[in-house]
Amino acid sequence: MSQLPLRAQLASALGRTAATLSRATGRGDGSVIGGRVGLMLEPDLLRKLAADRRLVLVSATNGKTTTTRLITSALQELGEVATNAFGANMPAGHVSALASAKDAPYGVLEVDEKYLPEVLDTTHAGVVCLMNLSRDQMDRAGEIWLLAQRWRRALAGKPVHVIANCDDPLVTWGASTAQWVTWVAAGQRWREDSWCCPECGGPLDRADGGGIGQGAAAPVDAGWACRECGFRRPQPNWVLDGEDVIDPRGVRWRLEIQLPGQANRANAAMAMATAEAMGLDPGRSLGRLRMVASVAGRYTTVERDGRAMRLLLAKNPAGWLEAFDVADPALPIILSVNAQGPDGRDTSWLWDVDYRILKGRPVLVVGERRLDLALRLDVAGVPFQLCETFEQAVGTLPPGRIDVIANYTAFQQIRAEFGRAV
């Protein structure tokens, strides 16, 4: 790391102080306010902090925080890694992450999909990991085809190595302008945003029949192609096959990770491919991935009054599909939905989620938008109990294990009440 200019050093130091004060006063983890203070004093601070580091940018609709954590864990085999571990994924959060580990030679930054072009242009990151694109916070982010188009323009002509999920047509289209792409067949369970070709608008045909993937992962030889213009899935370099990852040399690696569900196996496959792009062989990276048991509270079990509650985060239709895959059908389940700024104000996406999978188990509904969710469950024919508060819902259930699915701010409120696990 080269020495920062004096102004940047001062901005970085004051940002760290602001972050420390935020944590000390219980206002948050400081990852946003620290970066904002630093950028106010030195608008070019992110560029200066990123200089002379080997950086990975991770972007997607779902799984960014988890995959960032997995890649960070793997690269710690090589040295200290700066990262935004708690998901502050806009420039202020990136400044805080890099400033808090100013001597780290490596950085892994989760990046909001909308901000990826700006952050790539500012940091000149050498590796970009792109996993999936689906509807999320439409009132803020807009149409996902436009996001993919912005990715295409941002990557064109850049000397960057892209690791991309070739099973997602929008991601493939967004990444295809890059000079150097490693394709990973990581699967795509949610396909409701991928019926049409992003290149010409024609219909997409899928080798496995084109269902939305409510069950197991797609087979290894699954593919997709446009019926009209010929845009098709590239030949993958890495393949997720059940619980195995097949590397570019044909070697199989059994994942055996602690994080549950098919989505996390996909995240692990992307992390292994990204780690190899950074110079770490799969055997060394996999050992690190297996050590990760929880990510910013996701999948953590918290206990109170004899009840053990496993916390699952779901922010959009694709995320709910993956949460249902992880949830235990034998357990009661609490669902909590808010519609604050970080969640997106529009809850119409609830109607895109198939809640019929919840039939046959006790379902309790809480959150600021519990009436919206209750109406959706009623139309789906799913019996439920409406509760005023999360504490009331927990108290209604007998001692034992409980699954909890919540969107972003509802999830954070539960974590604040029951303890913040990393």
MARSELUM-996388 format. One line per 10 residues: number of its first residue (from 1); their letters; for each residue x, y, z of C-alpha. Coordinates in pm, 1 decimal. Layout:
N
NUM = A = X/Y/Z  ... .
// end
This chain:
422
1 = MSQLPLRAQL = 0.0/0.0/0.0  132.4/339.4/-94.8  113.6/626.6/153.8  -214.3/818.6/136.2  -198.9/1196.1/78.4  -237.6/1397.5/397.2  -594.0/1507.4/318.9  -699.3/1148.0/252.7  -529.4/1032.9/573.8  -721.4/1293.1/773.3 .
11 = ASALGRTAAT = -1052.7/1207.0/603.5  -993.9/837.4/665.9  -906.3/892.7/1032.8  -1209.4/1111.9/1098.4  -1432.3/858.8/924.6  -1303.1/581.9/1150.1  -1367.4/803.3/1453.7  -1724.7/866.7/1341.7  -1776.3/493.5/1293.5  -1638.0/420.9/1640.7 .
21 = LSRATGRGDG = -1870.5/678.7/1797.1  -2166.5/531.2/1610.7  -2093.2/187.5/1753.0  -2026.6/321.4/2102.4  -2360.9/505.8/2114.1  -2556.2/208.9/1976.4  -2659.9/384.3/1655.0  -2524.4/113.3/1426.6  -2203.7/-55.8/1318.0  -2070.1/272.3/1175.7 .
31 = SVIGGRVGLM = -2000.5/134.9/829.7  -2211.4/401.0/656.1  -2157.8/713.7/867.0  -1780.6/662.7/873.2  -1767.1/652.5/494.9  -1994.1/952.8/456.3  -1774.3/1162.6/683.2  -1463.5/1057.2/492.5  -1619.0/1136.1/153.8  -1735.8/1478.2/272.7 .
41 = LEPDLLRKLA = -1376.2/1570.7/353.3  -1220.5/1399.3/51.6  -1463.0/1319.1/-234.7  -1195.7/1108.1/-409.6  -1125.9/899.4/-98.0  -1253.5/569.4/-237.5  -1017.5/588.6/-535.2  -722.6/668.5/-310.0  -802.7/391.8/-62.2  -842.4/137.1/-343.7 .
51 = ADRRLVLVSA = -508.1/218.5/-507.3  -246.2/-59.1/-504.1  -483.9/-320.6/-366.4  -608.3/-635.3/-537.3  -984.3/-592.0/-526.0  -1285.9/-814.4/-591.0  -1629.3/-659.5/-644.0  -1930.8/-885.9/-578.1  -2271.7/-792.7/-717.3  -2608.8/-965.5/-754.7 .
61 = TNGKTTTTRL = -2968.1/-932.5/-644.7  -2941.7/-1214.6/-391.1  -2644.2/-1368.6/-212.6  -2404.0/-1071.7/-226.8  -2331.1/-1061.3/145.9  -2286.6/-1437.4/175.7  -2062.5/-1468.7/-129.8  -1856.6/-1169.5/-17.7  -1805.3/-1342.2/316.9  -1707.6/-1670.2/148.4 .
71 = ITSALQELGE = -1456.8/-1505.1/-86.3  -1312.9/-1303.2/201.2  -1271.3/-1617.0/408.9  -1092.8/-1790.9/122.4  -856.7/-1502.0/46.0  -753.7/-1474.1/410.0  -538.1/-1772.6/321.2  -325.7/-1521.8/126.2  -323.3/-1229.0/370.4  -533.1/-957.7/532.7 .
81 = VATNAFGANM = -855.1/-873.2/349.5  -1057.9/-551.5/377.3  -1431.7/-610.8/338.2  -1775.8/-464.1/409.8  -1888.7/-761.4/615.9  -2228.3/-624.9/719.0  -2357.4/-535.9/374.5  -2301.0/-158.1/352.7  -2268.9/-195.0/-23.5  -2259.6/161.9/-156.5 .
91 = PAGHVSALAS = -1952.7/389.6/-180.9  -1974.8/512.1/179.8  -1963.2/152.6/299.7  -1670.4/75.3/68.9  -1475.5/369.9/206.9  -1536.9/249.5/563.4  -1429.7/-103.7/476.0  -1104.4/-1.9/309.7  -1023.7/263.6/571.5  -1071.6/18.0/857.6 .
101 = AKDAPYGVLE = -808.5/-214.4/709.7  -579.6/43.5/549.4  -281.5/-191.6/518.9  -470.7/-492.1/379.7  -332.2/-589.7/35.9  -663.2/-751.1/-62.8  -1020.3/-623.6/-64.3  -1355.9/-793.1/-126.2  -1642.6/-547.3/-158.6  -2012.4/-625.0/-186.8 .
111 = VDEKYLPEVL = -2158.8/-374.7/-434.8  -2519.6/-275.9/-490.3  -2618.4/-370.9/-845.4  -2702.5/-13.3/-936.1  -2366.5/117.8/-812.2  -2143.4/-142.4/-977.1  -2046.3/72.8/-1281.8  -1952.5/367.8/-1060.8  -1754.4/160.2/-810.6  -1572.0/-32.4/-1083.7 .
121 = DTTHAGVVCL = -1474.8/291.8/-1255.0  -1352.9/440.4/-925.6  -1164.0/145.4/-778.3  -1027.9/-19.7/-1097.6  -1092.4/-357.8/-935.8  -926.2/-648.4/-1111.5  -1197.7/-910.2/-1050.6  -1578.2/-880.4/-1058.4  -1812.9/-1159.4/-945.0  -2167.4/-1148.0/-1091.1 .
131 = MNLSRDQMDR = -2422.4/-1404.6/-971.9  -2789.3/-1327.0/-1047.5  -3039.9/-1057.2/-1137.6  -3408.9/-1055.5/-1046.4  -3678.9/-807.9/-944.3  -3597.3/-627.8/-621.0  -3699.0/-284.9/-487.0  -3843.0/-176.9/-819.2  -3928.9/162.9/-670.0  -3554.3/227.8/-625.4 .
141 = AGEIWLLAQR = -3355.7/9.7/-863.8  -3588.4/6.7/-1163.6  -3610.3/-251.8/-1440.4  -3344.6/-522.9/-1413.3  -3281.6/-527.3/-1790.1  -3158.5/-170.6/-1749.8  -2923.1/-284.6/-1472.7  -2783.3/-557.7/-1697.0  -2737.6/-301.8/-1973.2  -2543.2/-74.6/-1736.9 .
151 = WRRALAGKPV = -2321.0/-370.8/-1645.8  -2251.8/-433.8/-2016.0  -2146.2/-75.7/-2072.4  -1934.8/-64.7/-1757.1  -1744.5/-384.7/-1839.6  -1682.6/-312.9/-2207.9  -1315.1/-248.9/-2271.7  -1215.4/-274.8/-1904.8  -908.4/-484.8/-1813.0  -1110.4/-683.3/-1558.6 .
161 = HVIANCDDPL = -1159.5/-1055.5/-1500.7  -1531.8/-1131.5/-1462.6  -1662.8/-1441.4/-1284.6  -2024.0/-1481.6/-1402.0  -2310.6/-1725.0/-1352.0  -2387.0/-1843.2/-1704.2  -2715.1/-2008.7/-1597.0  -2871.4/-1663.2/-1555.2  -2938.0/-1514.4/-1901.9  -2940.7/-1154.8/-1774.5 .
171 = VTWGASTAQW = -2607.7/-1199.3/-1596.7  -2461.2/-1363.3/-1906.8  -2578.0/-1074.8/-2124.1  -2446.2/-820.0/-1874.8  -2105.3/-988.1/-1852.2  -2060.3/-1078.0/-2219.2  -1890.6/-750.3/-2317.0  -1600.8/-814.3/-2077.8  -1266.7/-908.7/-2230.8  -1207.6/-1197.6/-1988.6 .
181 = VTWVAAGQRW = -1492.2/-1404.1/-1842.4  -1486.2/-1724.2/-1639.9  -1829.8/-1885.2/-1667.0  -1976.4/-2074.0/-1372.1  -2282.4/-2298.4/-1406.5  -2416.7/-2215.7/-1060.7  -2784.5/-2273.5/-1139.3  -3092.4/-2052.0/-1154.3  -3394.3/-2163.7/-952.3  -3598.7/-1842.8/-995.1 .
191 = REDSWCCPEC = -3665.5/-1793.1/-1366.4  -3970.6/-1571.2/-1371.5  -3752.5/-1277.2/-1480.9  -3579.4/-1473.8/-1757.7  -3841.3/-1585.9/-2006.0  -3721.1/-1353.1/-2282.8  -3385.7/-1305.4/-2451.5  -3212.8/-990.8/-2322.8  -3043.1/-949.5/-2659.6  -3348.5/-943.7/-2890.0 .
201 = GGPLDRADGG = -3658.1/-1005.0/-2675.5  -3731.6/-1343.8/-2830.1  -3840.3/-1649.3/-2626.5  -3577.7/-1850.5/-2439.7  -3577.2/-2227.7/-2465.0  -3430.9/-2430.8/-2178.5  -3286.5/-2779.5/-2199.0  -3454.3/-2882.9/-1871.4  -3800.2/-2765.4/-1970.0  -3785.0/-2409.2/-1840.3 .
211 = GIGQGAAAPV = -3965.4/-2450.4/-1509.0  -3903.1/-2209.4/-1224.3  -3706.5/-2468.5/-1032.3  -3909.5/-2525.3/-715.5  -3719.4/-2844.6/-645.0  -3364.5/-2961.4/-704.3  -3093.2/-2779.1/-889.5  -3077.9/-2788.1/-1266.9  -2886.5/-3079.7/-1419.8  -2524.4/-3030.4/-1522.2 .
221 = DAGWACRECG = -2607.8/-3026.8/-1892.8  -2895.9/-2776.7/-1857.0  -2875.3/-2486.3/-2098.1  -3075.2/-2206.4/-2250.8  -3084.7/-2044.8/-2592.0  -3284.5/-1779.1/-2771.8  -3514.2/-1923.6/-3034.8  -3466.8/-1620.7/-3261.7  -3119.5/-1464.5/-3239.3  -2908.8/-1756.7/-3116.8 .
231 = FRRPQPNWVL = -2791.3/-1592.6/-2793.5  -2721.5/-1889.0/-2568.3  -2558.8/-2006.1/-2250.5  -2178.8/-2013.7/-2282.3  -1986.3/-2331.0/-2213.4  -1914.0/-2322.3/-1838.0  -1562.9/-2340.7/-1696.6  -1689.2/-2434.7/-1348.7  -1999.5/-2643.6/-1277.9  -2204.6/-2690.6/-962.4 .
241 = DGEDVIDPRG = -2327.6/-3051.4/-969.0  -2538.9/-3125.5/-662.6  -2302.4/-3102.0/-366.8  -1990.7/-3107.6/-586.4  -1809.2/-2836.6/-776.6  -1626.0/-2937.4/-1093.5  -1330.7/-2712.3/-1168.2  -1194.1/-2624.7/-1517.2  -961.2/-2925.9/-1505.5  -1247.9/-3167.4/-1443.3 .
251 = VRWRLEIQLP = -1161.6/-3224.9/-1077.7  -1458.6/-3273.7/-844.0  -1462.3/-3100.7/-507.3  -1720.6/-3203.8/-245.0  -1837.9/-2881.8/-83.7  -1952.8/-3000.3/261.3  -2012.3/-2639.8/369.5  -2200.4/-2544.0/686.7  -2429.7/-2289.3/519.7  -2756.7/-2461.1/420.8 .
261 = GQANRANAAM = -2939.8/-2488.0/91.7  -2876.2/-2500.2/-280.6  -2833.7/-2122.6/-304.1  -2534.6/-2134.7/-70.2  -2377.7/-2416.3/-266.8  -2409.2/-2187.7/-570.0  -2251.3/-1905.9/-370.1  -1965.6/-2137.6/-273.7  -1906.7/-2236.1/-637.3  -1884.7/-1869.2/-734.6 .
271 = AMATAEAMGL = -1648.7/-1806.0/-442.6  -1414.5/-2089.1/-542.8  -1395.8/-1964.0/-902.4  -1330.1/-1609.8/-781.3  -1062.8/-1721.4/-536.2  -881.7/-1908.2/-815.2  -892.3/-1591.1/-1026.1  -708.4/-1425.9/-736.9  -443.8/-1699.7/-736.3  -578.2/-1941.2/-472.9 .
281 = DPGRSLGRLR = -618.6/-2307.3/-567.8  -953.2/-2482.5/-493.3  -816.5/-2710.4/-222.2  -697.9/-2418.0/-11.6  -1008.7/-2205.6/-70.0  -1252.4/-2488.6/5.4  -1101.9/-2545.9/348.8  -1176.0/-2182.5/433.9  -1529.4/-2193.3/293.1  -1616.5/-2484.7/518.4 .
291 = MVASVAGRYT = -1538.8/-2273.0/824.4  -1817.6/-2020.5/755.3  -2127.1/-2104.0/962.3  -2322.5/-1774.1/964.2  -2318.3/-1449.9/766.6  -2428.8/-1125.7/934.9  -2681.8/-1319.7/1139.1  -2824.4/-1523.6/850.9  -2892.2/-1888.1/948.6  -2808.8/-1805.8/1311.4 .
301 = TVERDGRAMR = -3018.3/-1973.1/1581.6  -3116.6/-1752.9/1877.7  -3284.2/-1882.3/2192.7  -3537.6/-1742.2/2436.6  -3769.5/-1911.3/2689.4  -3701.0/-2257.5/2552.8  -3758.5/-2159.6/2190.5  -3474.3/-2189.3/1937.7  -3535.7/-1960.1/1638.4  -3337.1/-1991.6/1314.5 .
311 = LLLAKNPAGW = -3322.0/-1660.1/1125.4  -3355.7/-1659.2/745.2  -3342.8/-1345.2/529.4  -3562.8/-1308.1/220.1  -3603.9/-973.5/42.5  -3773.6/-1056.5/-288.4  -3946.9/-1345.9/-469.3  -3622.6/-1521.0/-560.3  -3499.9/-1491.1/-201.7  -3822.8/-1635.9/-60.5 .
321 = LEAFDVADPA = -3791.2/-1934.4/-292.3  -3444.1/-2004.7/-152.5  -3561.8/-1951.1/207.1  -3838.3/-2206.7/156.8  -3571.1/-2450.1/35.1  -3386.0/-2411.3/366.5  -3687.4/-2397.7/602.0  -3784.0/-2720.4/778.2  -4140.0/-2822.1/675.5  -4189.0/-2992.7/1013.2 .
331 = LPIILSVNAQ = -4143.4/-2668.4/1210.3  -4372.4/-2371.2/1279.1  -4267.8/-2060.3/1089.0  -4289.6/-1687.2/1160.1  -4302.9/-1450.8/860.0  -4221.3/-1080.8/900.6  -4240.0/-813.7/628.1  -4167.6/-440.2/649.1  -4163.5/-179.1/372.4  -3911.8/77.2/490.9 .
341 = GPDGRDTSWL = -3655.5/247.0/266.6  -3397.5/-36.4/268.1  -3674.2/-290.3/193.6  -3838.2/-97.5/-88.1  -4174.8/68.1/-35.0  -4362.3/-143.9/-286.9  -4483.5/-482.6/-152.9  -4661.9/-593.7/-470.6  -4386.5/-853.5/-513.5  -4555.1/-1060.2/-242.3 .
351 = WDVDYRILKG = -4797.1/-1176.7/-510.9  -4510.9/-1331.8/-708.2  -4422.2/-1568.2/-421.3  -4589.7/-1910.6/-412.6  -4673.9/-1952.0/-43.2  -4865.7/-2278.2/-87.7  -4553.0/-2466.3/17.6  -4630.4/-2350.5/375.1  -4956.2/-2546.7/398.3  -4961.9/-2798.5/679.4 .
361 = RPVLVVGERR = -4745.5/-2611.3/929.1  -4824.9/-2337.3/1183.0  -4771.3/-1997.8/1014.5  -4758.1/-1673.2/1212.7  -4751.2/-1331.9/1042.6  -4597.4/-1013.2/1187.5  -4427.0/-696.4/1066.0  -4534.6/-350.3/953.1  -4694.8/-492.6/637.1  -4844.6/-798.9/801.8 .
371 = LDLALRLDVA = -5188.9/-722.5/654.6  -5046.4/-727.0/300.8  -4884.6/-1063.5/369.4  -5198.0/-1193.1/543.3  -5409.9/-1114.1/236.2  -5160.5/-1290.4/11.4  -5164.3/-1602.2/233.2  -5544.2/-1599.0/246.1  -5567.1/-1593.3/-133.7  -5313.5/-1879.6/-147.4 .
381 = GVPFQLCETF = -5527.7/-2081.3/94.4  -5260.7/-2095.0/362.6  -5396.7/-2087.0/721.8  -5213.3/-1837.0/943.8  -5229.1/-1646.2/1270.8  -5189.0/-1268.7/1265.2  -4982.6/-1121.2/1552.0  -4916.7/-761.7/1652.1  -4550.0/-813.2/1745.0  -4272.9/-1063.2/1694.9 .
391 = EQAVGTLPPG = -4262.8/-1125.2/2072.3  -4631.4/-1214.1/2067.5  -4577.0/-1457.9/1782.4  -4291.3/-1628.8/1966.0  -4495.8/-1651.0/2285.9  -4785.6/-1809.1/2098.2  -4574.6/-2109.7/2001.0  -4473.8/-2390.2/2238.9  -4106.4/-2438.3/2335.1  -3898.3/-2594.8/2060.9 .
401 = RIDVIANYTA = -3747.9/-2503.0/1724.9  -3894.4/-2229.9/1504.0  -3800.1/-2100.4/1158.6  -3819.8/-1725.9/1095.8  -3823.7/-1563.7/749.9  -3801.2/-1184.5/741.8  -3715.9/-915.1/490.7  -3432.2/-671.5/552.3  -3541.8/-424.1/821.1  -3765.5/-680.4/989.5 .
411 = FQQIRAEFGR = -3464.8/-913.3/1004.7  -3247.7/-639.0/1155.0  -3510.9/-558.2/1417.4  -3522.2/-922.0/1525.2  -3143.5/-934.6/1542.3  -3133.4/-619.6/1754.2  -3384.7/-772.4/1994.8  -3230.6/-1119.7/2018.2  -2860.5/-1045.2/1965.2  -2637.4/-969.0/1666.7 .
421 = AV = -2437.3/-1272.7/1561.7  -2170.3/-1243.4/1293.5 .
// end
